[in-house]
Amino acid sequence: MDKQSIMTHYGALYFFMPAVQWVVNEHGVIADMNDYAGASLGYDRIELIGAPFQTIFHPDDWASLAHLLPQPADETVRTFTARTVHKTGKLCAVRVHMRWKTLNDTPFLLVSCSDMTAETHAERLLAEQTHILKQIAKHEPLDAILTSIAKAAEALRPPAVCSILLADDNGRRLYHGAAPSLPSAYIEAMNGIEIGPQSGSCGAAAYQKEVVIASNVANDPRWTSYAQLALAHGLRACWSMPILSSSGHVLGTLAFYYPTEREPEPEDMEIMSALSSLASLALEHEGTRKALEENRRLYDSLFHYHYDELTGLPNRRRFLQLAKAMLSKLKETKQHGAILYIDLDGFQYINDSFGHHIGDELLQQMTARLRERVHPHGIVAHMSGDEFIVLLAPVAGHQEASAIAEDLLTLIAQPFPLAEQTIFITASIGIALFDGEQANVDTAIRQADMAAMEAKRKGKNSYCLYEEALQHQRLPNVFLLAGRARGTARVLTGKRLSRGARLLVPAPHAGR
């Protein structure tokens, strides 16, 4: 079988078209081929004519497709994919179409191949990108993601060996990130390499913020200090691309090493660009995750420093800050404020009888009630286990403060549904009034606390306004304060003060 014998029938189709075409005899030997077929594999036609057809295929592929070859009597077109082997050893993915024909009673196999390199390359790159993106989305460890990126590079462009280096916070050095196939001695020697124009491909790429191609490290001036180290490990070419953040900041480098002198092809640059972008995404994602964790830790530490963990209310430290800020406003506007110190009556009994978890739940429900009533007139804080404090600012005077204290006593006395039962509790409230000119927060809190203690001593479930006498002497059961209400003096005993009372005094609630 030769070219001339079939030219009239198949010549135009199989020998002059810019496509890979073969003629194979019944013994599986290449009888002829067009010039395009030889050029695609790096051979002259004469070098392959007479060679076994399987010569052009990768051995693994031939072993899996040999049984698919049609028989001479079967003229069905058969199609399959395989890898052809270039004279240099480079592999090329192809789609093969074969069909047996007979000429002058002699069977021969007509074969055409179409290059699938671009298609296969795109599919494999997409598959690797999808896998890595899933790792990032799942918040897998950064070192695992970077290793996947390096392995993807090596799988897509063999015999490349991939390395990822990460820049330090100062942008002065590069440290090991991932290099699954590099010798450990080389990794250790290059770890911490300085970023600079003479620091190999990676140091120069990070310094210049652009791709650096060293097709021959032995002769590349950027490799002067490191060439012998690379050559000792069989690394003769190195291309490096900087990994840049979305703002253009250098995060690291991605490098391809080769055991032979080599210039990059367009596919190499495409893969490097795609994988460096993935590395950038992974690094920025990790940075964002760490920043969020740090912010959360900072928030938690600040929360625990300024707020009560059980109730979420400001603690004493935070309350003092808020109160001092509020006092500054009162001083400017020449208005008054009030501190209400709330001490729950018999709270320890609830803890002892029902358990601390019930006591905690009661405090949480108490918090919700107090917040709802006080907002937006003031601030509620949790001072200790059974003590709350309220800052009212501005407040019209003792009448408004006492009215709010009355409302809080009524609110607190409402039943609490806890643990499938109903629990009742009351409170003792102390009130201290102040103005912006003379107020001292610590003093006002102490005064309100003393008034609350007096209210509790006089029978609980009541409120008391602080007066100087509380600081100097224990008061009798009935308090007589000079004052006027509709022009008459008042003696106020064991009932709540009316909201219209001119002066506020301890008023135990005998009926509670």
LUMMIVEX-803674 format. One line per field, with one value per residue (C-alpha): residue number from 0; residue in one letter; x, y negated, z negated. Coordinates in Angstrom, 1 decimal. Example, Ala and Ser with C-alpha at 12.3 -4.5 7.8 and 13.67 -1.06 7.14 Angstrom:
# residues 2
k c(0	1)
r c(a	s)
px c(12.3	13.7)
py c(4.5	1.1)
pz c(-7.8	-7.1)
***
This chain:
# residues 512
k c(0	1	2	3	4	5	6	7	8	9	10	11	12	13	14	15	16	17	18	19	20	21	22	23	24	25	26	27	28	29	30	31	32	33	34	35	36	37	38	39	40	41	42	43	44	45	46	47	48	49	50	51	52	53	54	55	56	57	58	59	60	61	62	63	64	65	66	67	68	69	70	71	72	73	74	75	76	77	78	79	80	81	82	83	84	85	86	87	88	89	90	91	92	93	94	95	96	97	98	99	100	101	102	103	104	105	106	107	108	109	110	111	112	113	114	115	116	117	118	119	120	121	122	123	124	125	126	127	128	129	130	131	132	133	134	135	136	137	138	139	140	141	142	143	144	145	146	147	148	149	150	151	152	153	154	155	156	157	158	159	160	161	162	163	164	165	166	167	168	169	170	171	172	173	174	175	176	177	178	179	180	181	182	183	184	185	186	187	188	189	190	191	192	193	194	195	196	197	198	199	200	201	202	203	204	205	206	207	208	209	210	211	212	213	214	215	216	217	218	219	220	221	222	223	224	225	226	227	228	229	230	231	232	233	234	235	236	237	238	239	240	241	242	243	244	245	246	247	248	249	250	251	252	253	254	255	256	257	258	259	260	261	262	263	264	265	266	267	268	269	270	271	272	273	274	275	276	277	278	279	280	281	282	283	284	285	286	287	288	289	290	291	292	293	294	295	296	297	298	299	300	301	302	303	304	305	306	307	308	309	310	311	312	313	314	315	316	317	318	319	320	321	322	323	324	325	326	327	328	329	330	331	332	333	334	335	336	337	338	339	340	341	342	343	344	345	346	347	348	349	350	351	352	353	354	355	356	357	358	359	360	361	362	363	364	365	366	367	368	369	370	371	372	373	374	375	376	377	378	379	380	381	382	383	384	385	386	387	388	389	390	391	392	393	394	395	396	397	398	399	400	401	402	403	404	405	406	407	408	409	410	411	412	413	414	415	416	417	418	419	420	421	422	423	424	425	426	427	428	429	430	431	432	433	434	435	436	437	438	439	440	441	442	443	444	445	446	447	448	449	450	451	452	453	454	455	456	457	458	459	460	461	462	463	464	465	466	467	468	469	470	471	472	473	474	475	476	477	478	479	480	481	482	483	484	485	486	487	488	489	490	491	492	493	494	495	496	497	498	499	500	501	502	503	504	505	506	507	508	509	510	511)
r c(m	d	k	q	s	i	m	t	h	y	g	a	l	y	f	f	m	p	a	v	q	w	v	v	n	e	h	g	v	i	a	d	m	n	d	y	a	g	a	s	l	g	y	d	r	i	e	l	i	g	a	p	f	q	t	i	f	h	p	d	d	w	a	s	l	a	h	l	l	p	q	p	a	d	e	t	v	r	t	f	t	a	r	t	v	h	k	t	g	k	l	c	a	v	r	v	h	m	r	w	k	t	l	n	d	t	p	f	l	l	v	s	c	s	d	m	t	a	e	t	h	a	e	r	l	l	a	e	q	t	h	i	l	k	q	i	a	k	h	e	p	l	d	a	i	l	t	s	i	a	k	a	a	e	a	l	r	p	p	a	v	c	s	i	l	l	a	d	d	n	g	r	r	l	y	h	g	a	a	p	s	l	p	s	a	y	i	e	a	m	n	g	i	e	i	g	p	q	s	g	s	c	g	a	a	a	y	q	k	e	v	v	i	a	s	n	v	a	n	d	p	r	w	t	s	y	a	q	l	a	l	a	h	g	l	r	a	c	w	s	m	p	i	l	s	s	s	g	h	v	l	g	t	l	a	f	y	y	p	t	e	r	e	p	e	p	e	d	m	e	i	m	s	a	l	s	s	l	a	s	l	a	l	e	h	e	g	t	r	k	a	l	e	e	n	r	r	l	y	d	s	l	f	h	y	h	y	d	e	l	t	g	l	p	n	r	r	r	f	l	q	l	a	k	a	m	l	s	k	l	k	e	t	k	q	h	g	a	i	l	y	i	d	l	d	g	f	q	y	i	n	d	s	f	g	h	h	i	g	d	e	l	l	q	q	m	t	a	r	l	r	e	r	v	h	p	h	g	i	v	a	h	m	s	g	d	e	f	i	v	l	l	a	p	v	a	g	h	q	e	a	s	a	i	a	e	d	l	l	t	l	i	a	q	p	f	p	l	a	e	q	t	i	f	i	t	a	s	i	g	i	a	l	f	d	g	e	q	a	n	v	d	t	a	i	r	q	a	d	m	a	a	m	e	a	k	r	k	g	k	n	s	y	c	l	y	e	e	a	l	q	h	q	r	l	p	n	v	f	l	l	a	g	r	a	r	g	t	a	r	v	l	t	g	k	r	l	s	r	g	a	r	l	l	v	p	a	p	h	a	g	r)
px c(0.0	1.5	0.4	0.2	-2.1	-4.8	-4.3	-7.3	-9.7	-8.4	-5.5	-7.3	-8.9	-6.0	-2.9	-3.4	-5.8	-4.3	-5.3	-3.5	-4.2	-2.8	-3.0	-2.4	-2.3	-4.0	-0.9	-1.1	1.9	1.9	1.7	1.6	0.7	0.4	3.0	0.8	0.7	4.5	4.9	2.4	4.6	8.0	8.9	9.6	7.1	9.9	10.7	7.3	6.3	6.8	6.6	3.9	0.9	1.0	4.4	2.6	0.5	1.2	1.7	-1.0	-3.5	-2.7	-3.2	-6.7	-7.8	-6.2	-9.3	-11.4	-9.8	-12.3	-11.8	-11.1	-14.5	-16.2	-16.4	-18.0	-16.4	-14.8	-14.0	-11.9	-9.6	-5.9	-2.6	0.0	3.7	5.7	9.3	10.4	8.3	5.5	2.0	-0.9	-4.5	-6.3	-9.6	-9.1	-11.6	-10.9	-12.6	-11.6	-11.8	-10.8	-8.9	-8.0	-9.1	-6.6	-7.9	-6.4	-7.3	-8.0	-7.2	-7.7	-6.8	-8.0	-6.0	-7.9	-5.1	-6.9	-10.2	-8.6	-6.5	-9.5	-11.5	-8.7	-7.9	-11.6	-11.8	-8.8	-10.1	-13.5	-11.9	-9.7	-12.7	-14.6	-11.8	-11.8	-15.6	-15.4	-12.8	-10.2	-6.8	-4.6	-1.7	-4.0	-5.4	-1.9	-0.7	-3.7	-2.8	0.8	-0.3	-2.7	0.1	2.3	-0.6	-1.4	2.1	4.4	7.2	6.8	7.6	5.6	6.5	4.4	6.2	4.5	5.6	6.1	4.1	7.0	7.2	10.9	11.2	9.5	8.8	7.7	4.0	3.7	6.0	4.9	7.6	10.6	13.5	13.2	16.8	16.1	13.0	14.9	17.7	15.4	13.1	13.2	14.8	15.0	12.8	15.0	16.2	19.0	17.1	16.3	13.1	10.8	12.6	12.8	9.1	8.0	10.3	9.2	5.6	5.8	6.5	10.2	11.3	14.7	14.9	18.4	19.2	22.9	23.3	20.6	22.1	19.2	20.3	24.0	23.8	21.5	22.3	24.5	21.9	19.2	21.4	22.5	18.8	18.3	16.4	17.5	14.6	12.4	9.5	7.8	4.7	3.8	0.7	-1.0	-3.9	-6.9	-5.2	-2.0	-0.1	2.4	1.2	3.8	4.9	4.0	6.9	7.3	10.7	11.8	14.7	15.7	16.2	12.8	10.8	7.1	4.4	1.0	-0.7	2.0	1.3	-2.4	-2.2	0.3	-2.1	-5.2	-3.4	-1.8	-5.3	-6.6	-3.7	-4.5	-8.1	-7.2	-4.7	-7.1	-9.9	-7.6	-6.7	-10.3	-11.1	-8.3	-9.4	-12.9	-11.7	-9.5	-12.4	-14.6	-12.0	-11.6	-15.3	-15.7	-12.9	-14.4	-17.9	-16.7	-14.8	-17.7	-20.8	-22.4	-22.3	-25.6	-27.8	-25.9	-26.3	-23.4	-21.4	-20.3	-17.2	-19.2	-22.0	-19.5	-18.3	-21.8	-22.8	-19.9	-20.6	-24.2	-23.2	-21.2	-24.4	-26.3	-23.7	-24.1	-27.9	-28.1	-30.5	-30.9	-30.5	-31.2	-29.6	-32.1	-30.4	-32.5	-31.9	-34.1	-35.8	-35.2	-33.3	-31.0	-34.0	-34.9	-31.4	-31.4	-34.9	-35.1	-31.4	-29.1	-30.3	-33.7	-32.2	-30.3	-33.4	-35.2	-32.4	-32.7	-36.4	-35.9	-33.4	-36.0	-38.6	-36.3	-35.0	-38.4	-39.5	-36.4	-35.7	-35.4	-35.4	-32.1	-29.6	-29.9	-26.8	-26.2	-24.1	-24.0	-26.0	-29.3	-28.6	-29.4	-28.9	-30.7	-29.5	-32.2	-31.0	-32.4	-35.1	-37.5	-36.9	-37.9	-41.4	-40.5	-37.8	-40.3	-43.0	-40.5	-39.5	-43.3	-43.6	-40.5	-41.8	-45.1	-43.3	-41.0	-43.8	-45.5	-45.2	-42.3	-43.2	-40.2	-39.7	-43.3	-44.2	-44.9	-42.3	-42.9	-40.2	-40.1	-37.4	-36.1	-35.1	-32.9	-33.0	-30.2	-30.8	-28.0	-27.3	-24.5	-22.7	-22.2	-22.6	-20.1	-21.1	-19.5	-21.0	-24.5	-24.3	-23.2	-26.0	-28.6	-27.3	-27.7	-31.2	-32.0	-30.6	-32.9	-35.9	-35.1	-34.7	-38.0	-40.0	-38.8	-40.9	-40.5	-38.3	-36.5	-34.9	-31.4	-31.0	-28.1	-29.6	-29.1	-25.4	-25.3	-27.9	-30.3	-33.8	-36.9	-39.7	-41.6	-39.8	-40.9	-39.4	-40.0	-41.6	-44.7	-47.4	-50.3	-49.0	-49.0	-46.3	-46.5	-45.9	-45.2	-45.4	-45.8	-47.5	-46.0	-45.6	-48.1	-46.7	-47.7	-45.8	-43.4	-40.8	-39.8	-39.3	-38.9	-42.4	-42.5	-45.3	-47.0	-49.4	-46.8)
py c(0.0	-3.4	-6.9	-6.7	-3.7	-5.5	-9.1	-9.1	-8.0	-9.6	-11.8	-15.1	-14.1	-12.3	-14.0	-17.6	-18.8	-20.6	-17.7	-14.7	-11.8	-8.2	-5.1	-1.9	1.6	4.7	5.6	2.3	0.7	-2.9	-2.6	-6.4	-9.7	-13.3	-16.0	-17.6	-14.4	-14.1	-17.8	-17.5	-14.8	-16.4	-13.7	-13.6	-11.3	-8.9	-8.4	-6.9	-5.1	-1.4	-1.8	-0.2	-2.4	-2.1	-3.9	-7.3	-6.7	-6.7	-3.1	-3.3	-4.6	-2.1	0.7	-0.5	-1.1	1.7	3.9	1.1	1.3	2.3	5.4	5.1	6.4	3.7	0.3	-1.4	-4.6	-4.2	-7.2	-7.4	-9.7	-9.1	-10.8	-11.0	-11.2	-14.0	-13.2	-15.3	-13.2	-15.8	-14.4	-15.7	-14.8	-13.8	-12.5	-9.6	-8.6	-5.3	-3.3	-0.3	-0.5	1.9	1.0	3.6	6.3	4.9	3.6	0.5	-1.7	-5.4	-7.4	-11.1	-12.8	-16.2	-18.0	-18.1	-19.8	-23.1	-21.5	-19.0	-21.7	-23.9	-21.0	-19.9	-23.5	-24.1	-20.8	-21.8	-25.3	-24.0	-21.6	-24.4	-26.8	-24.2	-23.9	-27.6	-27.7	-24.9	-26.9	-24.1	-24.8	-27.2	-24.8	-22.1	-24.6	-25.8	-22.2	-21.5	-24.4	-23.2	-19.7	-21.0	-22.9	-19.8	-17.6	-20.2	-20.9	-17.8	-17.6	-20.9	-21.1	-23.9	-26.0	-28.6	-31.1	-33.6	-37.1	-38.2	-41.1	-43.5	-42.5	-41.8	-38.0	-35.0	-31.9	-28.3	-28.0	-24.7	-22.6	-19.0	-17.8	-20.0	-18.4	-19.3	-20.4	-22.9	-24.1	-24.7	-26.5	-28.9	-29.5	-33.1	-34.3	-38.1	-39.9	-41.7	-41.9	-39.3	-36.8	-34.2	-34.1	-34.3	-37.1	-39.1	-38.4	-39.7	-42.7	-43.7	-42.6	-40.9	-37.5	-36.5	-33.8	-32.1	-29.5	-28.6	-29.3	-28.6	-31.7	-34.0	-36.9	-36.9	-33.4	-34.1	-33.5	-30.4	-28.7	-26.1	-25.2	-24.8	-22.8	-20.5	-19.5	-19.1	-22.4	-24.1	-26.4	-28.5	-30.8	-32.8	-34.8	-37.2	-36.5	-39.8	-40.9	-42.7	-45.9	-45.0	-44.1	-41.2	-38.1	-35.7	-33.9	-30.8	-29.2	-26.4	-24.5	-22.2	-19.7	-21.0	-24.5	-25.6	-28.6	-28.9	-28.3	-30.2	-27.4	-27.6	-31.3	-30.7	-28.1	-30.1	-33.1	-31.0	-29.3	-32.5	-34.1	-31.1	-31.4	-35.1	-34.3	-31.7	-34.0	-36.9	-34.6	-33.4	-36.9	-37.9	-34.8	-35.6	-39.3	-38.2	-35.8	-38.5	-41.0	-38.4	-37.7	-41.4	-41.9	-39.0	-40.4	-43.9	-42.5	-40.5	-43.6	-46.0	-43.8	-41.2	-37.8	-36.5	-39.5	-41.3	-44.6	-47.0	-46.1	-48.6	-49.5	-50.3	-51.9	-54.4	-55.3	-55.8	-57.8	-60.1	-60.8	-61.5	-63.9	-66.0	-66.5	-67.4	-70.0	-71.6	-71.7	-72.4	-69.5	-66.9	-63.1	-60.3	-57.0	-54.2	-51.3	-48.1	-45.3	-42.2	-41.0	-37.3	-36.4	-34.1	-32.1	-31.5	-30.2	-28.0	-26.6	-26.2	-26.2	-28.7	-28.0	-29.2	-32.2	-33.0	-32.7	-35.0	-37.6	-37.4	-37.9	-40.8	-42.4	-42.3	-44.0	-46.7	-47.5	-47.8	-50.2	-52.3	-52.7	-55.4	-57.4	-56.0	-53.1	-49.8	-48.0	-44.9	-45.6	-42.1	-38.9	-40.5	-44.2	-46.4	-50.1	-52.6	-56.0	-58.4	-61.5	-63.9	-63.7	-66.5	-65.9	-63.7	-63.3	-61.8	-59.6	-58.4	-57.7	-55.5	-53.8	-53.1	-51.6	-49.5	-48.1	-47.2	-45.7	-43.6	-42.3	-40.7	-36.9	-35.2	-32.0	-29.8	-26.0	-25.2	-27.2	-30.8	-32.7	-36.1	-38.5	-42.1	-44.7	-47.6	-50.7	-53.6	-57.0	-59.6	-62.8	-64.9	-67.7	-68.2	-70.9	-69.0	-65.3	-62.7	-59.3	-57.1	-59.3	-59.1	-55.3	-55.0	-57.3	-55.3	-52.1	-53.4	-54.5	-51.0	-49.4	-51.7	-50.8	-47.1	-47.7	-49.4	-46.5	-45.9	-46.2	-50.0	-52.8	-55.5	-58.8	-59.5	-62.2	-63.3	-61.8	-58.3	-58.9	-60.0	-58.0	-55.2	-56.6	-55.6	-53.6	-56.8	-59.7	-63.3	-65.6	-69.3	-70.0	-71.3	-69.7	-72.0	-74.1	-71.5	-69.3	-65.6	-62.6	-59.6	-56.1	-52.6	-53.2	-54.3	-58.0	-59.5	-60.7	-64.2	-64.2	-67.1	-65.2	-61.6	-59.5	-55.8	-54.3	-50.5	-48.7	-46.9	-45.2	-43.5)
pz c(0.0	1.0	1.4	5.2	5.3	3.3	4.5	6.9	4.2	1.0	1.8	1.5	-1.8	-3.5	-2.2	-1.5	-4.2	-7.3	-9.5	-11.0	-8.6	-8.6	-6.4	-8.3	-6.8	-8.1	-10.1	-12.2	-10.4	-9.2	-5.4	-4.9	-6.4	-5.4	-6.1	-8.7	-10.7	-10.8	-11.7	-14.6	-16.1	-15.2	-12.6	-8.9	-7.1	-6.2	-9.9	-10.8	-7.6	-8.3	-12.1	-14.2	-14.5	-18.3	-18.3	-18.2	-21.2	-24.9	-26.0	-28.7	-26.2	-23.5	-26.0	-26.8	-23.3	-21.2	-21.7	-20.3	-16.9	-14.2	-12.2	-8.4	-7.5	-9.7	-8.0	-11.1	-12.1	-15.5	-17.7	-20.9	-22.7	-23.4	-23.9	-21.1	-21.9	-20.3	-19.3	-22.3	-24.6	-25.0	-25.2	-23.1	-23.7	-20.5	-19.3	-16.9	-14.1	-12.4	-9.6	-7.5	-3.7	-1.0	2.2	4.8	2.4	-0.2	-3.5	-5.0	-8.0	-7.4	-10.5	-11.3	-14.5	-15.9	-18.6	-21.9	-23.9	-24.4	-25.2	-27.6	-29.1	-29.8	-31.3	-33.6	-34.7	-35.4	-37.4	-39.5	-40.1	-41.2	-43.6	-45.2	-45.3	-47.2	-49.7	-50.2	-50.6	-53.2	-55.2	-55.0	-56.5	-54.4	-54.1	-52.7	-50.1	-49.1	-48.7	-46.5	-44.3	-44.0	-43.2	-40.5	-38.9	-38.8	-37.4	-34.7	-33.5	-34.1	-34.8	-36.6	-40.4	-42.0	-45.0	-46.9	-49.1	-51.4	-52.2	-55.8	-57.3	-56.6	-52.9	-53.3	-53.1	-51.6	-53.6	-52.8	-52.0	-50.0	-47.8	-47.9	-45.4	-46.1	-48.1	-51.8	-51.9	-49.1	-50.9	-54.1	-52.3	-50.5	-53.4	-54.4	-51.2	-50.9	-48.5	-46.1	-42.4	-42.9	-45.0	-42.3	-40.4	-43.4	-45.3	-42.1	-41.1	-44.6	-44.3	-40.8	-41.1	-37.7	-36.2	-36.2	-33.8	-34.3	-31.5	-32.6	-36.2	-35.7	-33.5	-35.0	-36.9	-39.3	-40.4	-41.0	-44.7	-44.4	-41.1	-42.6	-45.2	-42.5	-40.2	-43.0	-43.3	-39.5	-39.1	-35.9	-35.1	-37.3	-36.4	-39.2	-39.3	-42.2	-44.2	-44.6	-46.8	-45.4	-46.4	-44.6	-47.8	-47.4	-49.4	-48.0	-44.9	-42.8	-41.0	-38.4	-38.5	-35.6	-35.4	-32.0	-30.4	-29.3	-28.2	-29.1	-26.6	-26.6	-28.4	-31.2	-31.7	-31.7	-34.4	-36.5	-36.3	-37.3	-40.2	-41.5	-41.6	-43.5	-45.9	-46.3	-47.0	-49.6	-51.4	-51.5	-52.7	-55.4	-56.3	-56.5	-58.6	-61.0	-61.2	-62.0	-64.7	-66.1	-66.1	-67.8	-70.4	-70.9	-71.1	-73.6	-75.7	-75.6	-76.2	-79.3	-80.4	-80.1	-80.2	-82.4	-80.7	-82.1	-81.5	-78.7	-80.7	-81.3	-84.4	-87.1	-85.1	-81.9	-83.8	-85.3	-81.9	-80.5	-83.6	-83.4	-79.7	-80.6	-83.4	-81.0	-79.0	-82.1	-83.0	-79.6	-79.8	-83.6	-84.1	-86.8	-86.9	-89.3	-90.3	-91.3	-93.1	-92.9	-95.4	-95.0	-98.2	-99.1	-95.9	-97.8	-99.0	-95.3	-94.5	-97.6	-97.0	-93.2	-92.1	-90.6	-87.1	-88.0	-89.7	-86.5	-84.4	-86.7	-86.4	-82.6	-82.7	-85.2	-82.8	-80.0	-82.1	-83.4	-79.9	-78.5	-81.2	-81.5	-77.8	-76.4	-79.6	-81.0	-81.4	-83.2	-84.6	-86.6	-89.7	-91.3	-91.6	-92.9	-92.4	-89.4	-88.9	-86.8	-85.6	-84.7	-82.8	-82.4	-85.1	-86.1	-89.8	-92.7	-91.5	-88.2	-89.8	-92.4	-89.8	-87.8	-91.1	-91.7	-88.2	-88.7	-92.0	-90.4	-87.4	-89.5	-91.7	-88.7	-88.6	-86.9	-85.1	-85.7	-85.6	-85.1	-88.2	-89.2	-91.3	-93.0	-94.1	-95.3	-95.5	-97.6	-95.6	-96.7	-94.9	-94.8	-92.9	-91.5	-89.0	-86.4	-88.4	-91.6	-90.8	-91.5	-90.0	-92.7	-95.4	-93.8	-93.5	-97.2	-98.3	-96.3	-97.7	-101.3	-100.5	-99.1	-102.3	-104.4	-102.2	-102.8	-106.6	-106.8	-105.3	-101.7	-98.6	-98.8	-97.7	-99.7	-98.7	-100.0	-102.6	-104.8	-107.9	-106.5	-106.6	-110.2	-112.0	-111.8	-111.3	-113.3	-111.8	-110.9	-109.2	-109.5	-106.9	-106.7	-103.5	-101.8	-99.9	-99.2	-102.0	-104.7	-106.3	-105.7	-107.9	-105.6	-107.0	-105.8	-102.4	-99.1	-98.5	-96.2	-93.0	-94.0	-97.3	-97.7	-99.6	-99.2	-102.3	-103.1	-102.6	-103.5	-101.7	-104.5	-102.2	-100.1)
***
